[in-house]
Amino acid sequence: MHAALVTRFGQAPQYAEVAAPIAGPGEIVIDVLASGLHHRVRSQADGSHYTSTDELPLTPGVDGVGRDPEDCLRYFVLDDTTHGAMAEQVAIDPRHSLVLPEGSDPIAIAAGMNPAMSSWIALRKRISFSPGQSVLILGATGSAGRLAIQIAAQLGASRIIGAGRNAERLSELAALGVTDTVLLDNDASATAARLGVTADVDVVLDYLWGAPTAAAMTAVVTQRADAARALDWIEIGSMAGSTAAIPSAALRASGLRIVGSGQGSVRARDILSELPSLAEELSSGRLDIAARAIPLADVEQGWNLPPDGTERLVIIPTH
């Protein structure tokens, strides 16, 4: 069979012939229909993800949609493995999968489940989020950020503030449910002043980290009307840097609570329990996700496409 194969970290995978998977105990082999090229997949393939084992060669892909031996359509999530989803077939643990209704769009599900899960799990499992609370999204113009806007709205947020560096894309977010936007640029003092409108939010979904987070956190906590009011800051991604210099006073002199949301911070069974509800949101069309399908044979070219930011690439094998 054929698969995408990474033989050197930092290089795009190549279309290659590999051995067909063999089901282990409790596993089944399924025909893959679609697998998303997520940020998590890219970091898996360049060896930078915190779960990386530095083992090569590897086939990337952490989730996807496929047909099982009973011809059922399944969304599946893989454990950490070098035999990923960007292949014609993959062995999966059916307990880590979800049977989808016939008629579900494999490309939309494969594109949307991973990025949507980041905010869905953060708001439903990492904190006690209540309808009527307000949310600030740092990195709102990317595909995961755009889904986070829609999910916050679906879960009853009263106010949703989108922050990002692209002014044109920020202007498009009102259609998704954003009530206010904040432009993040290189003018630190001006950015801090603009962030003042977000000072009394209840929750921050942070896809950036790095220097933008350090600046935003300082600006937000120092301008809150009630410093002791709880502020849940959920670290989800690190698009702007893997470390952030957080002033100690931000923690001591406010109700700030920093938590992470990602692989390891939420039990696998808790993530799996949320898959049916999230899949229903995507299948129904209530969550809008822009997806672009790339044939598996063209994985190297697709991998090297200039990043669009709002569009999620999906690798589709042809059987």
C-alpha positions in Angstrom: 0.0 0.0 0.0 1.0 3.7 -0.2 1.5 6.2 2.6 3.1 9.5 3.4 6.5 8.8 4.8 8.8 11.0 6.8 12.4 9.9 6.7 14.1 13.1 8.0 12.7 15.5 10.5 12.1 19.0 9.0 11.4 17.6 5.5 8.0 17.1 3.9 6.8 13.4 3.8 7.0 11.6 0.5 4.5 9.3 -1.2 6.0 5.9 -0.7 5.1 2.2 -0.8 5.1 0.7 2.7 4.0 -2.6 4.3 0.2 -2.9 4.9 -0.8 -2.7 8.5 -1.4 -5.8 10.6 -4.1 -5.5 13.3 -2.8 -6.1 16.8 -4.9 -7.4 19.7 -8.2 -5.5 19.9 -7.4 -3.6 16.7 -9.0 -3.5 13.3 -7.6 -2.3 9.9 -9.6 0.3 8.1 -9.5 2.0 4.7 -8.6 5.6 5.3 -10.8 8.2 3.5 -9.4 11.5 4.9 -6.8 12.7 7.4 -6.3 16.3 8.5 -2.9 18.1 8.2 -3.1 19.8 11.6 -0.5 21.8 13.4 -0.2 18.8 15.7 0.7 16.6 12.7 3.3 19.0 11.4 5.0 19.1 14.8 4.8 15.3 14.9 6.6 15.2 11.6 9.3 17.6 12.4 10.0 16.0 15.8 9.2 19.2 17.8 6.0 18.0 19.5 6.3 17.2 23.2 5.2 13.6 22.6 7.8 13.0 19.9 9.9 9.8 20.3 12.4 10.9 17.6 11.7 7.6 15.8 12.0 7.4 12.1 10.7 6.6 9.5 7.1 7.6 10.4 3.8 8.0 8.7 2.2 11.2 10.1 -1.4 11.7 10.9 -3.1 11.6 14.3 -6.8 11.2 13.3 -9.0 10.7 10.3 -12.1 9.1 8.8 -12.3 5.7 7.3 -14.3 2.6 6.4 -14.1 -0.4 8.8 -14.4 -4.1 7.7 -18.2 -3.9 8.3 -18.4 -0.9 5.9 -19.2 1.5 8.8 -17.9 5.1 8.5 -15.7 5.9 11.5 -13.8 8.9 12.9 -10.7 7.6 14.7 -8.0 9.0 16.9 -4.6 7.3 17.1 -2.3 6.8 20.0 1.3 8.0 19.6 2.6 5.9 16.8 4.9 5.9 13.8 2.1 4.3 11.7 -0.2 7.3 11.3 -3.3 8.1 9.4 -1.9 9.5 6.2 -2.0 6.1 4.5 -4.3 4.0 2.4 -4.9 1.8 5.5 -4.3 2.1 9.2 -4.8 -0.2 12.2 -7.0 1.4 14.9 -8.4 0.6 18.3 -12.2 0.8 17.7 -12.6 2.0 21.3 -10.9 5.2 20.2 -13.2 5.8 17.3 -16.8 6.9 16.6 -19.2 5.4 14.1 -20.5 8.3 12.0 -23.9 8.6 10.4 -23.9 7.6 6.8 -23.8 10.8 4.7 -21.3 12.5 7.0 -18.7 14.4 5.0 -15.3 12.7 5.7 -13.4 15.7 4.6 -15.2 18.1 6.9 -15.0 15.7 9.8 -11.3 15.1 9.2 -10.6 18.8 8.8 -12.6 20.0 11.8 -12.5 17.5 14.6 -8.9 18.1 15.7 -8.9 22.0 15.7 -12.4 22.2 17.0 -11.6 19.7 19.8 -9.0 22.2 21.2 -11.5 24.7 22.3 -14.4 22.3 22.9 -12.3 20.2 25.4 -10.9 23.4 26.9 -14.3 24.9 27.7 -16.0 21.6 28.6 -13.3 19.7 30.5 -10.6 22.1 31.7 -12.7 24.7 33.4 -16.3 25.1 34.6 -17.6 27.3 31.8 -21.1 28.7 32.2 -23.4 30.3 29.6 -23.2 34.1 29.9 -19.5 34.2 30.5 -17.2 36.2 28.2 -14.3 34.8 26.2 -11.1 36.3 24.7 -9.5 34.3 21.9 -5.8 35.0 21.2 -5.1 33.8 17.7 -8.7 34.1 16.5 -7.9 34.4 12.8 -6.5 30.9 12.3 -8.7 27.8 11.6 -8.7 26.6 15.2 -9.4 30.2 16.4 -12.3 30.6 14.0 -13.8 27.3 15.3 -13.2 28.5 18.9 -15.4 31.5 18.2 -18.2 29.4 16.9 -17.9 26.9 19.8 -17.9 29.6 22.4 -21.1 31.0 20.8 -22.6 27.5 20.7 -21.8 27.0 24.4 -23.5 30.3 25.4 -20.8 32.9 25.6 -22.3 36.4 26.1 -19.3 38.2 24.6 -16.6 36.9 22.3 -13.5 38.9 21.6 -11.1 37.9 18.8 -7.5 39.0 18.9 -5.0 38.5 16.1 -2.4 40.1 13.8 -4.3 40.1 10.5 -6.6 43.2 10.4 -8.4 42.0 7.3 -9.2 38.6 8.8 -10.2 40.2 12.1 -12.8 42.2 10.2 -14.4 38.9 8.9 -15.0 37.4 12.4 -18.3 39.2 13.2 -20.1 36.8 10.9 -18.9 33.9 13.1 -20.1 35.5 16.4 -17.3 37.9 17.5 -18.6 40.9 19.3 -15.2 42.8 19.5 -11.8 42.5 17.9 -8.3 43.5 19.0 -5.4 44.0 16.6 -2.1 42.6 17.9 0.9 44.3 16.4 4.4 45.3 17.1 3.4 48.5 19.0 3.4 47.1 22.5 1.8 50.2 24.2 -0.9 50.5 21.6 -1.7 46.8 21.8 -1.9 47.0 25.6 -4.3 49.9 25.3 -6.5 48.1 22.9 -6.5 45.0 25.1 -8.0 47.2 27.8 -11.5 46.4 26.3 -10.9 42.8 27.2 -9.9 43.4 30.8 -13.0 42.0 32.4 -13.3 38.8 30.4 -13.9 35.5 32.2 -11.9 33.1 30.0 -9.0 33.4 27.6 -8.4 30.7 25.0 -4.7 31.1 24.0 -3.4 29.7 20.8 -0.3 32.0 20.7 1.8 31.9 23.9 5.2 33.5 23.7 5.7 37.3 23.8 2.1 38.2 22.8 0.7 36.2 25.7 3.1 37.8 28.2 2.1 41.3 27.0 -1.6 40.5 26.8 -1.7 38.9 30.2 -0.1 41.9 31.8 -2.4 44.3 30.0 -5.5 42.3 31.0 -4.8 41.6 34.7 -3.7 45.2 35.4 -6.8 46.8 34.0 -9.5 44.6 35.6 -12.2 46.4 37.5 -12.0 43.7 40.2 -8.5 42.2 40.4 -9.7 39.3 42.5 -12.4 38.2 40.0 -11.6 34.8 38.5 -9.9 34.7 35.1 -9.3 31.3 33.5 -6.4 31.5 31.0 -6.3 28.3 29.0 -3.0 27.6 27.1 -3.8 25.6 24.0 -1.2 26.4 21.4 2.2 28.0 21.0 2.1 29.6 17.5 4.1 32.6 18.7 6.6 30.9 21.0 7.1 27.9 23.4 7.9 30.1 26.4 6.3 33.2 27.9 7.8 35.5 30.5 4.8 35.8 32.9 5.3 38.5 35.7 4.9 37.0 39.1 2.6 39.9 40.2 0.1 38.8 37.5 -0.4 35.6 39.6 -0.1 37.1 43.1 -2.2 40.2 42.6 -5.2 38.9 40.6 -7.6 36.0 40.3 -5.7 34.7 37.3 -5.6 30.9 36.9 -3.5 29.4 34.2 -4.3 25.9 32.9 -3.2 24.0 29.9 -5.4 21.9 27.5 -3.9 19.3 25.3 -2.7 15.7 25.1 -2.0 14.6 28.7 -4.0 17.2 30.5 -7.3 15.5 29.8 -7.9 11.8 30.2 -8.4 9.9 26.9 -11.8 8.6 28.1 -12.9 12.2 28.8 -11.9 13.2 25.3 -13.6 10.2 23.7 -16.8 11.0 25.6 -17.0 14.4 23.9 -16.5 13.1 20.3 -20.1 12.3 19.6 -21.3 15.8 20.5 -18.6 17.5 18.5 -19.0 15.3 15.5 -22.7 16.1 15.5 -21.9 19.9 15.5 -19.6 19.4 12.5 -21.9 17.0 10.6 -24.9 19.3 11.1 -23.1 22.2 9.5 -23.5 24.3 12.7 -19.7 24.7 12.8 -18.2 26.1 9.6 -14.7 24.8 8.6 -12.9 25.6 5.4 -11.2 22.5 4.1 -9.1 21.7 1.0 -8.5 18.1 -0.1 -5.1 17.0 -1.4 -4.6 13.5 -2.9 -2.2 11.3 -0.9 0.0 11.0 -4.0 0.5 14.8 -3.8 1.3 14.9 -0.1 4.8 16.4 -0.6 3.5 19.3 -2.7 0.5 19.9 -0.4 2.7 19.8 2.7 4.8 22.6 1.2 2.0 24.9 0.2 2.2 28.4 1.7 0.1 28.4 4.9 -3.4 29.9 4.4 -4.2 30.0 8.1 -8.0 29.8 7.7 -8.0 26.7 5.5 -7.4 23.1 6.8 -5.7 20.8 4.4 -6.9 17.2 4.3 -5.0 14.3 2.8 -7.3 11.8 0.9 -6.1 8.4 -0.3 -7.5 7.0 -3.5 -8.4 3.3 -3.3 
